[in-house]
Amino acid sequence: MTMKNVAGEELSEARGKLVECYRTLAHVLMGHRDELAPFEERNALKALAALWQVMNGLDMDPGQVYDLGA
């Protein structure tokens, strides 16, 4: 399955994997945050913020993640 950004451009497989990584991490923080140790939560938020920049650069319209603390 190919993935497209908001401009309708197809993403390479590597870029698609980055998008999956962002979405998976966001899902963990939204649904399983209480299962994480404090250092895991802090580092996951930092990673999400870094991946948000990737999503933005890929024109994937990542929205805002303020509600997650990032």
mmCIF file of the N, C-alpha and C atoms, coordinates in Angstrom:
data_MODEL
# 
_entry.id   MODEL 
# 
loop_
_atom_site.group_PDB 
_atom_site.id 
_atom_site.type_symbol 
_atom_site.label_atom_id 
_atom_site.label_alt_id 
_atom_site.label_comp_id 
_atom_site.label_asym_id 
_atom_site.label_entity_id 
_atom_site.label_seq_id 
_atom_site.pdbx_PDB_ins_code 
_atom_site.Cartn_x 
_atom_site.Cartn_y 
_atom_site.Cartn_z 
_atom_site.occupancy 
_atom_site.B_iso_or_equiv 
_atom_site.pdbx_formal_charge 
_atom_site.auth_seq_id 
_atom_site.auth_comp_id 
_atom_site.auth_asym_id 
_atom_site.auth_atom_id 
_atom_site.pdbx_PDB_model_num 
ATOM 1   N N  . MET A 1 1  ? 0.848  -1.180 0.000  1.00 0.00 ? 1  MET A N  1 
ATOM 2   C CA . MET A 1 1  ? 0.000  0.000  0.000  1.00 0.00 ? 1  MET A CA 1 
ATOM 3   C C  . MET A 1 1  ? 0.895  1.245  0.000  1.00 0.00 ? 1  MET A C  1 
ATOM 4   N N  . THR A 1 2  ? 0.626  2.140  -0.898 1.00 0.00 ? 2  THR A N  1 
ATOM 5   C CA . THR A 1 2  ? 1.404  3.374  -0.952 1.00 0.00 ? 2  THR A CA 1 
ATOM 6   C C  . THR A 1 2  ? 0.744  4.435  -0.097 1.00 0.00 ? 2  THR A C  1 
ATOM 7   N N  . MET A 1 3  ? 1.563  5.305  0.425  1.00 0.00 ? 3  MET A N  1 
ATOM 8   C CA . MET A 1 3  ? 1.089  6.377  1.280  1.00 0.00 ? 3  MET A CA 1 
ATOM 9   C C  . MET A 1 3  ? 1.299  7.693  0.542  1.00 0.00 ? 3  MET A C  1 
ATOM 10  N N  . LYS A 1 4  ? 0.333  8.585  0.667  1.00 0.00 ? 4  LYS A N  1 
ATOM 11  C CA . LYS A 1 4  ? 0.430  9.891  0.015  1.00 0.00 ? 4  LYS A CA 1 
ATOM 12  C C  . LYS A 1 4  ? 0.342  10.990 1.056  1.00 0.00 ? 4  LYS A C  1 
ATOM 13  N N  . ASN A 1 5  ? 0.989  12.118 0.764  1.00 0.00 ? 5  ASN A N  1 
ATOM 14  C CA . ASN A 1 5  ? 0.897  13.271 1.658  1.00 0.00 ? 5  ASN A CA 1 
ATOM 15  C C  . ASN A 1 5  ? -0.301 14.128 1.253  1.00 0.00 ? 5  ASN A C  1 
ATOM 16  N N  . VAL A 1 6  ? -0.501 15.258 1.917  1.00 0.00 ? 6  VAL A N  1 
ATOM 17  C CA . VAL A 1 6  ? -1.674 16.089 1.636  1.00 0.00 ? 6  VAL A CA 1 
ATOM 18  C C  . VAL A 1 6  ? -1.640 16.695 0.244  1.00 0.00 ? 6  VAL A C  1 
ATOM 19  N N  . ALA A 1 7  ? -0.458 16.773 -0.374 1.00 0.00 ? 7  ALA A N  1 
ATOM 20  C CA . ALA A 1 7  ? -0.342 17.288 -1.731 1.00 0.00 ? 7  ALA A CA 1 
ATOM 21  C C  . ALA A 1 7  ? -0.602 16.196 -2.772 1.00 0.00 ? 7  ALA A C  1 
ATOM 22  N N  . GLY A 1 8  ? -0.827 14.960 -2.293 1.00 0.00 ? 8  GLY A N  1 
ATOM 23  C CA . GLY A 1 8  ? -1.102 13.855 -3.198 1.00 0.00 ? 8  GLY A CA 1 
ATOM 24  C C  . GLY A 1 8  ? 0.147  13.165 -3.737 1.00 0.00 ? 8  GLY A C  1 
ATOM 25  N N  . GLU A 1 9  ? 1.305  13.526 -3.210 1.00 0.00 ? 9  GLU A N  1 
ATOM 26  C CA . GLU A 1 9  ? 2.555  12.914 -3.651 1.00 0.00 ? 9  GLU A CA 1 
ATOM 27  C C  . GLU A 1 9  ? 2.771  11.600 -2.907 1.00 0.00 ? 9  GLU A C  1 
ATOM 28  N N  . GLU A 1 10 ? 3.193  10.576 -3.643 1.00 0.00 ? 10 GLU A N  1 
ATOM 29  C CA . GLU A 1 10 ? 3.475  9.288  -3.019 1.00 0.00 ? 10 GLU A CA 1 
ATOM 30  C C  . GLU A 1 10 ? 4.774  9.358  -2.231 1.00 0.00 ? 10 GLU A C  1 
ATOM 31  N N  . LEU A 1 11 ? 4.754  8.743  -1.060 1.00 0.00 ? 11 LEU A N  1 
ATOM 32  C CA . LEU A 1 11 ? 5.945  8.690  -0.229 1.00 0.00 ? 11 LEU A CA 1 
ATOM 33  C C  . LEU A 1 11 ? 6.723  7.419  -0.534 1.00 0.00 ? 11 LEU A C  1 
ATOM 34  N N  . SER A 1 12 ? 8.028  7.509  -0.410 1.00 0.00 ? 12 SER A N  1 
ATOM 35  C CA . SER A 1 12 ? 8.861  6.320  -0.571 1.00 0.00 ? 12 SER A CA 1 
ATOM 36  C C  . SER A 1 12 ? 8.585  5.375  0.593  1.00 0.00 ? 12 SER A C  1 
ATOM 37  N N  . GLU A 1 13 ? 9.072  4.152  0.465  1.00 0.00 ? 13 GLU A N  1 
ATOM 38  C CA . GLU A 1 13 ? 8.865  3.181  1.546  1.00 0.00 ? 13 GLU A CA 1 
ATOM 39  C C  . GLU A 1 13 ? 9.510  3.661  2.837  1.00 0.00 ? 13 GLU A C  1 
ATOM 40  N N  . ALA A 1 14 ? 10.706 4.229  2.744  1.00 0.00 ? 14 ALA A N  1 
ATOM 41  C CA . ALA A 1 14 ? 11.400 4.723  3.942  1.00 0.00 ? 14 ALA A CA 1 
ATOM 42  C C  . ALA A 1 14 ? 10.609 5.835  4.611  1.00 0.00 ? 14 ALA A C  1 
ATOM 43  N N  . ARG A 1 15 ? 10.078 6.749  3.833  1.00 0.00 ? 15 ARG A N  1 
ATOM 44  C CA . ARG A 1 15 ? 9.295  7.845  4.404  1.00 0.00 ? 15 ARG A CA 1 
ATOM 45  C C  . ARG A 1 15 ? 7.994  7.329  4.999  1.00 0.00 ? 15 ARG A C  1 
ATOM 46  N N  . GLY A 1 16 ? 7.399  6.337  4.355  1.00 0.00 ? 16 GLY A N  1 
ATOM 47  C CA . GLY A 1 16 ? 6.192  5.720  4.892  1.00 0.00 ? 16 GLY A CA 1 
ATOM 48  C C  . GLY A 1 16 ? 6.448  5.068  6.246  1.00 0.00 ? 16 GLY A C  1 
ATOM 49  N N  . LYS A 1 17 ? 7.626  4.478  6.405  1.00 0.00 ? 17 LYS A N  1 
ATOM 50  C CA . LYS A 1 17 ? 7.994  3.867  7.685  1.00 0.00 ? 17 LYS A CA 1 
ATOM 51  C C  . LYS A 1 17 ? 8.134  4.919  8.779  1.00 0.00 ? 17 LYS A C  1 
ATOM 52  N N  . LEU A 1 18 ? 8.664  6.097  8.423  1.00 0.00 ? 18 LEU A N  1 
ATOM 53  C CA . LEU A 1 18 ? 8.756  7.186  9.393  1.00 0.00 ? 18 LEU A CA 1 
ATOM 54  C C  . LEU A 1 18 ? 7.369  7.638  9.838  1.00 0.00 ? 18 LEU A C  1 
ATOM 55  N N  . VAL A 1 19 ? 6.442  7.717  8.894  1.00 0.00 ? 19 VAL A N  1 
ATOM 56  C CA . VAL A 1 19 ? 5.070  8.097  9.222  1.00 0.00 ? 19 VAL A CA 1 
ATOM 57  C C  . VAL A 1 19 ? 4.455  7.056  10.160 1.00 0.00 ? 19 VAL A C  1 
ATOM 58  N N  . GLU A 1 20 ? 4.668  5.776  9.870  1.00 0.00 ? 20 GLU A N  1 
ATOM 59  C CA . GLU A 1 20 ? 4.161  4.711  10.736 1.00 0.00 ? 20 GLU A CA 1 
ATOM 60  C C  . GLU A 1 20 ? 4.747  4.821  12.139 1.00 0.00 ? 20 GLU A C  1 
ATOM 61  N N  . CYS A 1 21 ? 6.027  5.133  12.209 1.00 0.00 ? 21 CYS A N  1 
ATOM 62  C CA . CYS A 1 21 ? 6.701  5.279  13.505 1.00 0.00 ? 21 CYS A CA 1 
ATOM 63  C C  . CYS A 1 21 ? 6.058  6.396  14.320 1.00 0.00 ? 21 CYS A C  1 
ATOM 64  N N  . TYR A 1 22 ? 5.825  7.529  13.686 1.00 0.00 ? 22 TYR A N  1 
ATOM 65  C CA . TYR A 1 22 ? 5.181  8.664  14.362 1.00 0.00 ? 22 TYR A CA 1 
ATOM 66  C C  . TYR A 1 22 ? 3.802  8.254  14.873 1.00 0.00 ? 22 TYR A C  1 
ATOM 67  N N  . ARG A 1 23 ? 3.018  7.634  14.016 1.00 0.00 ? 23 ARG A N  1 
ATOM 68  C CA . ARG A 1 23 ? 1.653  7.263  14.393 1.00 0.00 ? 23 ARG A CA 1 
ATOM 69  C C  . ARG A 1 23 ? 1.630  6.229  15.514 1.00 0.00 ? 23 ARG A C  1 
ATOM 70  N N  . THR A 1 24 ? 2.548  5.280  15.461 1.00 0.00 ? 24 THR A N  1 
ATOM 71  C CA . THR A 1 24 ? 2.626  4.268  16.512 1.00 0.00 ? 24 THR A CA 1 
ATOM 72  C C  . THR A 1 24 ? 2.991  4.898  17.852 1.00 0.00 ? 24 THR A C  1 
ATOM 73  N N  . LEU A 1 25 ? 3.985  5.768  17.833 1.00 0.00 ? 25 LEU A N  1 
ATOM 74  C CA . LEU A 1 25 ? 4.408  6.434  19.067 1.00 0.00 ? 25 LEU A CA 1 
ATOM 75  C C  . LEU A 1 25 ? 3.295  7.311  19.629 1.00 0.00 ? 25 LEU A C  1 
ATOM 76  N N  . ALA A 1 26 ? 2.600  8.026  18.779 1.00 0.00 ? 26 ALA A N  1 
ATOM 77  C CA . ALA A 1 26 ? 1.472  8.852  19.229 1.00 0.00 ? 26 ALA A CA 1 
ATOM 78  C C  . ALA A 1 26 ? 0.385  7.969  19.848 1.00 0.00 ? 26 ALA A C  1 
ATOM 79  N N  . HIS A 1 27 ? 0.127  6.829  19.236 1.00 0.00 ? 27 HIS A N  1 
ATOM 80  C CA . HIS A 1 27 ? -0.880 5.899  19.757 1.00 0.00 ? 27 HIS A CA 1 
ATOM 81  C C  . HIS A 1 27 ? -0.489 5.395  21.147 1.00 0.00 ? 27 HIS A C  1 
ATOM 82  N N  . VAL A 1 28 ? 0.783  5.057  21.333 1.00 0.00 ? 28 VAL A N  1 
ATOM 83  C CA . VAL A 1 28 ? 1.265  4.595  22.636 1.00 0.00 ? 28 VAL A CA 1 
ATOM 84  C C  . VAL A 1 28 ? 1.061  5.687  23.684 1.00 0.00 ? 28 VAL A C  1 
ATOM 85  N N  . LEU A 1 29 ? 1.419  6.912  23.331 1.00 0.00 ? 29 LEU A N  1 
ATOM 86  C CA . LEU A 1 29 ? 1.287  8.004  24.297 1.00 0.00 ? 29 LEU A CA 1 
ATOM 87  C C  . LEU A 1 29 ? -0.170 8.335  24.593 1.00 0.00 ? 29 LEU A C  1 
ATOM 88  N N  . MET A 1 30 ? -1.048 8.181  23.625 1.00 0.00 ? 30 MET A N  1 
ATOM 89  C CA . MET A 1 30 ? -2.461 8.484  23.846 1.00 0.00 ? 30 MET A CA 1 
ATOM 90  C C  . MET A 1 30 ? -3.164 7.391  24.641 1.00 0.00 ? 30 MET A C  1 
ATOM 91  N N  . GLY A 1 31 ? -2.794 6.135  24.398 1.00 0.00 ? 31 GLY A N  1 
ATOM 92  C CA . GLY A 1 31 ? -3.554 5.048  25.003 1.00 0.00 ? 31 GLY A CA 1 
ATOM 93  C C  . GLY A 1 31 ? -2.871 4.263  26.098 1.00 0.00 ? 31 GLY A C  1 
ATOM 94  N N  . HIS A 1 32 ? -1.562 4.418  26.244 1.00 0.00 ? 32 HIS A N  1 
ATOM 95  C CA . HIS A 1 32 ? -0.847 3.576  27.193 1.00 0.00 ? 32 HIS A CA 1 
ATOM 96  C C  . HIS A 1 32 ? 0.165  4.351  28.028 1.00 0.00 ? 32 HIS A C  1 
ATOM 97  N N  . ARG A 1 33 ? -0.026 5.625  28.105 1.00 0.00 ? 33 ARG A N  1 
ATOM 98  C CA . ARG A 1 33 ? 0.926  6.491  28.807 1.00 0.00 ? 33 ARG A CA 1 
ATOM 99  C C  . ARG A 1 33 ? 1.103  6.100  30.265 1.00 0.00 ? 33 ARG A C  1 
ATOM 100 N N  . ASP A 1 34 ? 0.024  5.673  30.889 1.00 0.00 ? 34 ASP A N  1 
ATOM 101 C CA . ASP A 1 34 ? 0.079  5.317  32.309 1.00 0.00 ? 34 ASP A CA 1 
ATOM 102 C C  . ASP A 1 34 ? 0.904  4.054  32.566 1.00 0.00 ? 34 ASP A C  1 
ATOM 103 N N  . GLU A 1 35 ? 1.217  3.304  31.524 1.00 0.00 ? 35 GLU A N  1 
ATOM 104 C CA . GLU A 1 35 ? 2.025  2.094  31.660 1.00 0.00 ? 35 GLU A CA 1 
ATOM 105 C C  . GLU A 1 35 ? 3.527  2.384  31.542 1.00 0.00 ? 35 GLU A C  1 
ATOM 106 N N  . LEU A 1 36 ? 3.882  3.618  31.221 1.00 0.00 ? 36 LEU A N  1 
ATOM 107 C CA . LEU A 1 36 ? 5.282  3.979  31.008 1.00 0.00 ? 36 LEU A CA 1 
ATOM 108 C C  . LEU A 1 36 ? 5.910  4.535  32.278 1.00 0.00 ? 36 LEU A C  1 
ATOM 109 N N  . ALA A 1 37 ? 7.176  4.215  32.460 1.00 0.00 ? 37 ALA A N  1 
ATOM 110 C CA . ALA A 1 37 ? 7.947  4.825  33.541 1.00 0.00 ? 37 ALA A CA 1 
ATOM 111 C C  . ALA A 1 37 ? 8.167  6.297  33.192 1.00 0.00 ? 37 ALA A C  1 
ATOM 112 N N  . PRO A 1 38 ? 8.411  7.151  34.178 1.00 0.00 ? 38 PRO A N  1 
ATOM 113 C CA . PRO A 1 38 ? 8.593  8.576  33.879 1.00 0.00 ? 38 PRO A CA 1 
ATOM 114 C C  . PRO A 1 38 ? 9.663  8.863  32.822 1.00 0.00 ? 38 PRO A C  1 
ATOM 115 N N  . PHE A 1 39 ? 10.794 8.158  32.871 1.00 0.00 ? 39 PHE A N  1 
ATOM 116 C CA . PHE A 1 39 ? 11.833 8.420  31.876 1.00 0.00 ? 39 PHE A CA 1 
ATOM 117 C C  . PHE A 1 39 ? 11.400 7.957  30.486 1.00 0.00 ? 39 PHE A C  1 
ATOM 118 N N  . GLU A 1 40 ? 10.605 6.889  30.426 1.00 0.00 ? 40 GLU A N  1 
ATOM 119 C CA . GLU A 1 40 ? 10.097 6.404  29.135 1.00 0.00 ? 40 GLU A CA 1 
ATOM 120 C C  . GLU A 1 40 ? 9.121  7.412  28.532 1.00 0.00 ? 40 GLU A C  1 
ATOM 121 N N  . GLU A 1 41 ? 8.258  7.945  29.370 1.00 0.00 ? 41 GLU A N  1 
ATOM 122 C CA . GLU A 1 41 ? 7.289  8.935  28.913 1.00 0.00 ? 41 GLU A CA 1 
ATOM 123 C C  . GLU A 1 41 ? 7.993  10.194 28.400 1.00 0.00 ? 41 GLU A C  1 
ATOM 124 N N  . ARG A 1 42 ? 8.952  10.713 29.169 1.00 0.00 ? 42 ARG A N  1 
ATOM 125 C CA . ARG A 1 42 ? 9.674  11.927 28.761 1.00 0.00 ? 42 ARG A CA 1 
ATOM 126 C C  . ARG A 1 42 ? 10.404 11.727 27.437 1.00 0.00 ? 42 ARG A C  1 
ATOM 127 N N  . ASN A 1 43 ? 11.094 10.602 27.314 1.00 0.00 ? 43 ASN A N  1 
ATOM 128 C CA . ASN A 1 43 ? 11.855 10.351 26.093 1.00 0.00 ? 43 ASN A CA 1 
ATOM 129 C C  . ASN A 1 43 ? 10.944 10.062 24.906 1.00 0.00 ? 43 ASN A C  1 
ATOM 130 N N  . ALA A 1 44 ? 9.815  9.422  25.155 1.00 0.00 ? 44 ALA A N  1 
ATOM 131 C CA . ALA A 1 44 ? 8.849  9.194  24.077 1.00 0.00 ? 44 ALA A CA 1 
ATOM 132 C C  . ALA A 1 44 ? 8.282  10.522 23.581 1.00 0.00 ? 44 ALA A C  1 
ATOM 133 N N  . LEU A 1 45 ? 8.026  11.451 24.493 1.00 0.00 ? 45 LEU A N  1 
ATOM 134 C CA . LEU A 1 45 ? 7.536  12.775 24.089 1.00 0.00 ? 45 LEU A CA 1 
ATOM 135 C C  . LEU A 1 45 ? 8.578  13.520 23.264 1.00 0.00 ? 45 LEU A C  1 
ATOM 136 N N  . LYS A 1 46 ? 9.834  13.411 23.650 1.00 0.00 ? 46 LYS A N  1 
ATOM 137 C CA . LYS A 1 46 ? 10.904 14.054 22.871 1.00 0.00 ? 46 LYS A CA 1 
ATOM 138 C C  . LYS A 1 46 ? 10.994 13.442 21.476 1.00 0.00 ? 46 LYS A C  1 
ATOM 139 N N  . ALA A 1 47 ? 10.891 12.122 21.417 1.00 0.00 ? 47 ALA A N  1 
ATOM 140 C CA . ALA A 1 47 ? 10.935 11.442 20.123 1.00 0.00 ? 47 ALA A CA 1 
ATOM 141 C C  . ALA A 1 47 ? 9.741  11.841 19.259 1.00 0.00 ? 47 ALA A C  1 
ATOM 142 N N  . LEU A 1 48 ? 8.572  11.952 19.886 1.00 0.00 ? 48 LEU A N  1 
ATOM 143 C CA . LEU A 1 48 ? 7.381  12.352 19.133 1.00 0.00 ? 48 LEU A CA 1 
ATOM 144 C C  . LEU A 1 48 ? 7.547  13.759 18.567 1.00 0.00 ? 48 LEU A C  1 
ATOM 145 N N  . ALA A 1 49 ? 8.107  14.662 19.363 1.00 0.00 ? 49 ALA A N  1 
ATOM 146 C CA . ALA A 1 49 ? 8.323  16.033 18.890 1.00 0.00 ? 49 ALA A CA 1 
ATOM 147 C C  . ALA A 1 49 ? 9.283  16.048 17.704 1.00 0.00 ? 49 ALA A C  1 
ATOM 148 N N  . ALA A 1 50 ? 10.330 15.226 17.758 1.00 0.00 ? 50 ALA A N  1 
ATOM 149 C CA . ALA A 1 50 ? 11.272 15.152 16.638 1.00 0.00 ? 50 ALA A CA 1 
ATOM 150 C C  . ALA A 1 50 ? 10.588 14.568 15.405 1.00 0.00 ? 50 ALA A C  1 
ATOM 151 N N  . LEU A 1 51 ? 9.792  13.521 15.599 1.00 0.00 ? 51 LEU A N  1 
ATOM 152 C CA . LEU A 1 51 ? 9.092  12.918 14.458 1.00 0.00 ? 51 LEU A CA 1 
ATOM 153 C C  . LEU A 1 51 ? 7.995  13.833 13.918 1.00 0.00 ? 51 LEU A C  1 
ATOM 154 N N  . TRP A 1 52 ? 7.449  14.690 14.771 1.00 0.00 ? 52 TRP A N  1 
ATOM 155 C CA . TRP A 1 52 ? 6.466  15.662 14.298 1.00 0.00 ? 52 TRP A CA 1 
ATOM 156 C C  . TRP A 1 52 ? 7.107  16.556 13.233 1.00 0.00 ? 52 TRP A C  1 
ATOM 157 N N  . GLN A 1 53 ? 8.355  16.938 13.466 1.00 0.00 ? 53 GLN A N  1 
ATOM 158 C CA . GLN A 1 53 ? 9.071  17.767 12.492 1.00 0.00 ? 53 GLN A CA 1 
ATOM 159 C C  . GLN A 1 53 ? 9.215  17.032 11.158 1.00 0.00 ? 53 GLN A C  1 
ATOM 160 N N  . VAL A 1 54 ? 9.478  15.735 11.238 1.00 0.00 ? 54 VAL A N  1 
ATOM 161 C CA . VAL A 1 54 ? 9.572  14.915 10.022 1.00 0.00 ? 54 VAL A CA 1 
ATOM 162 C C  . VAL A 1 54 ? 8.227  14.898 9.308  1.00 0.00 ? 54 VAL A C  1 
ATOM 163 N N  . MET A 1 55 ? 7.161  14.652 10.061 1.00 0.00 ? 55 MET A N  1 
ATOM 164 C CA . MET A 1 55 ? 5.814  14.625 9.468  1.00 0.00 ? 55 MET A CA 1 
ATOM 165 C C  . MET A 1 55 ? 5.483  15.944 8.795  1.00 0.00 ? 55 MET A C  1 
ATOM 166 N N  . ASN A 1 56 ? 5.803  17.039 9.456  1.00 0.00 ? 56 ASN A N  1 
ATOM 167 C CA . ASN A 1 56 ? 5.550  18.362 8.898  1.00 0.00 ? 56 ASN A CA 1 
ATOM 168 C C  . ASN A 1 56 ? 6.343  18.548 7.611  1.00 0.00 ? 56 ASN A C  1 
ATOM 169 N N  . GLY A 1 57 ? 7.609  18.130 7.609  1.00 0.00 ? 57 GLY A N  1 
ATOM 170 C CA . GLY A 1 57 ? 8.443  18.253 6.419  1.00 0.00 ? 57 GLY A CA 1 
ATOM 171 C C  . GLY A 1 57 ? 7.964  17.395 5.264  1.00 0.00 ? 57 GLY A C  1 
ATOM 172 N N  . LEU A 1 58 ? 7.289  16.297 5.564  1.00 0.00 ? 58 LEU A N  1 
ATOM 173 C CA . LEU A 1 58 ? 6.746  15.420 4.522  1.00 0.00 ? 58 LEU A CA 1 
ATOM 174 C C  . LEU A 1 58 ? 5.360  15.867 4.060  1.00 0.00 ? 58 LEU A C  1 
ATOM 175 N N  . ASP A 1 59 ? 4.874  16.980 4.573  1.00 0.00 ? 59 ASP A N  1 
ATOM 176 C CA . ASP A 1 59 ? 3.529  17.477 4.261  1.00 0.00 ? 59 ASP A CA 1 
ATOM 177 C C  . ASP A 1 59 ? 2.446  16.452 4.622  1.00 0.00 ? 59 ASP A C  1 
ATOM 178 N N  . MET A 1 60 ? 2.581  15.869 5.812  1.00 0.00 ? 60 MET A N  1 
ATOM 179 C CA . MET A 1 60 ? 1.602  14.880 6.261  1.00 0.00 ? 60 MET A CA 1 
ATOM 180 C C  . MET A 1 60 ? 0.543  15.477 7.187  1.00 0.00 ? 60 MET A C  1 
ATOM 181 N N  . ASP A 1 61 ? 0.581  16.793 7.419  1.00 0.00 ? 61 ASP A N  1 
ATOM 182 C CA . ASP A 1 61 ? -0.390 17.481 8.257  1.00 0.00 ? 61 ASP A CA 1 
ATOM 183 C C  . ASP A 1 61 ? -0.580 16.771 9.597  1.00 0.00 ? 61 ASP A C  1 
ATOM 184 N N  . PRO A 1 62 ? 0.473  16.772 10.431 1.00 0.00 ? 62 PRO A N  1 
ATOM 185 C CA . PRO A 1 62 ? 0.402  16.024 11.685 1.00 0.00 ? 62 PRO A CA 1 
ATOM 186 C C  . PRO A 1 62 ? -0.493 16.630 12.755 1.00 0.00 ? 62 PRO A C  1 
ATOM 187 N N  . GLY A 1 63 ? -1.018 17.825 12.523 1.00 0.00 ? 63 GLY A N  1 
ATOM 188 C CA . GLY A 1 63 ? -1.833 18.463 13.541 1.00 0.00 ? 63 GLY A CA 1 
ATOM 189 C C  . GLY A 1 63 ? -0.986 18.915 14.709 1.00 0.00 ? 63 GLY A C  1 
ATOM 190 N N  . GLN A 1 64 ? -1.623 19.191 15.809 1.00 0.00 ? 64 GLN A N  1 
ATOM 191 C CA . GLN A 1 64 ? -0.913 19.657 17.001 1.00 0.00 ? 64 GLN A CA 1 
ATOM 192 C C  . GLN A 1 64 ? -0.909 18.546 18.047 1.00 0.00 ? 64 GLN A C  1 
ATOM 193 N N  . VAL A 1 65 ? 0.136  18.496 18.824 1.00 0.00 ? 65 VAL A N  1 
ATOM 194 C CA . VAL A 1 65 ? 0.268  17.462 19.844 1.00 0.00 ? 65 VAL A CA 1 
ATOM 195 C C  . VAL A 1 65 ? 0.393  18.055 21.237 1.00 0.00 ? 65 VAL A C  1 
ATOM 196 N N  . TYR A 1 66 ? -0.117 19.254 21.420 1.00 0.00 ? 66 TYR A N  1 
ATOM 197 C CA . TYR A 1 66 ? -0.036 19.905 22.728 1.00 0.00 ? 66 TYR A CA 1 
ATOM 198 C C  . TYR A 1 66 ? -0.738 19.090 23.806 1.00 0.00 ? 66 TYR A C  1 
ATOM 199 N N  . ASP A 1 67 ? -1.828 18.415 23.457 1.00 0.00 ? 67 ASP A N  1 
ATOM 200 C CA . ASP A 1 67 ? -2.568 17.626 24.440 1.00 0.00 ? 67 ASP A CA 1 
ATOM 201 C C  . ASP A 1 67 ? -1.757 16.442 24.960 1.00 0.00 ? 67 ASP A C  1 
ATOM 202 N N  . LEU A 1 68 ? -0.714 16.050 24.209 1.00 0.00 ? 68 LEU A N  1 
ATOM 203 C CA . LEU A 1 68 ? 0.157  14.972 24.660 1.00 0.00 ? 68 LEU A CA 1 
ATOM 204 C C  . LEU A 1 68 ? 1.342  15.494 25.468 1.00 0.00 ? 68 LEU A C  1 
ATOM 205 N N  . GLY A 1 69 ? 1.477  16.809 25.531 1.00 0.00 ? 69 GLY A N  1 
ATOM 206 C CA . GLY A 1 69 ? 2.569  17.396 26.281 1.00 0.00 ? 69 GLY A CA 1 
ATOM 207 C C  . GLY A 1 69 ? 3.830  17.642 25.478 1.00 0.00 ? 69 GLY A C  1 
ATOM 208 N N  . ALA A 1 70 ? 3.742  17.456 24.178 1.00 0.00 ? 70 ALA A N  1 
ATOM 209 C CA . ALA A 1 70 ? 4.924  17.643 23.322 1.00 0.00 ? 70 ALA A CA 1 
ATOM 210 C C  . ALA A 1 70 ? 5.007  19.076 22.824 1.00 0.00 ? 70 ALA A C  1 
# 
